[in-house]
């Protein structure tokens, strides 16, 4: 029985970027990377479908820091008012 091959995210990205460039056909890339052409198509479709999330994840990660920063600035302002009073 053949064991299932696992590919790293870096490898998948490398293959997908080559596929998006369209300098070689999926069959040529399949030979080059020793994988099935259908696998390249699947990874490419998945990448293009989820590419939008890359930018939304970045915004989500920045929001908690911005919220924490605003909270700290409000607390500093409140403490400054108490000291001035």
N, C-alpha and C positions, 0 to 999 in steps of 0.2 A: 504494500500500500504506500502510495506517495504521500509524504507529509506536506502540509499546506505551507507555502512560502509566505513570509510576512515581510512587508516593506516599510521602511522608516518614512516618516513624513517628509524628510529632506529629499529622499529618493523620489517620492511621489511628486513633490513640487518640481523637481528637476525635469521629470518626464512631462508633466503638464505644461510647464513653460516652453519646453521644446515643441510640444504639440500645438500650443497657441501660436507660436511663431510661424507655423505652417511652412517651414523650409523643407521638411521631409514629410512623406505620407505616414499614416499610422502604421502601415505595414513595415516601412523602413525603420521607424522608431521601435517597433516591436522586436525586430531583429537586433537592432543596436542594443536595446536594454534587456533583451531576452524575456519578454513578457508578451501576453496575447494582445492583439490590436483592440479587442473589445475591452480589455482592462484599461487601456489608455483612454478610450472613449468614455468609459465610466468615470474615471478619475477627472477627466477634463470637464465633463458635465457637472459633476459634484462640485468641482472648484468654481466654475462659473456661476452655479446656482447659489453658492454660499459666499461668494466674494463680497457681496454687499454687507455681510455681517462683520467683516474685518473692520470697517469704519465705525459701525455702531458699537462694537466691543470697545474700541478705543475711547469713544465718548463716554461709555458707561464706566470705564475705569477711571476717567478723569473726574467724573461727577462726585464721588465720595471725597476725594481730596479737596475739591472746591467747596463742598458742603462743610467739611471739617474746618477749613481755613476761615470761612465766613462765620462759623460758630465761635471760633477762637477770637476773631476780630471783634465780634459783638461782646464777648466776655471781657476783653481788654477795655473796650469802650465803657462798659458798665463799671468796672473796677476803677477806671480813671475818674468817672463821675463821682464815685463814692469817696475817693481820695480828695478830690477837689471840694467836696461838700464839707 
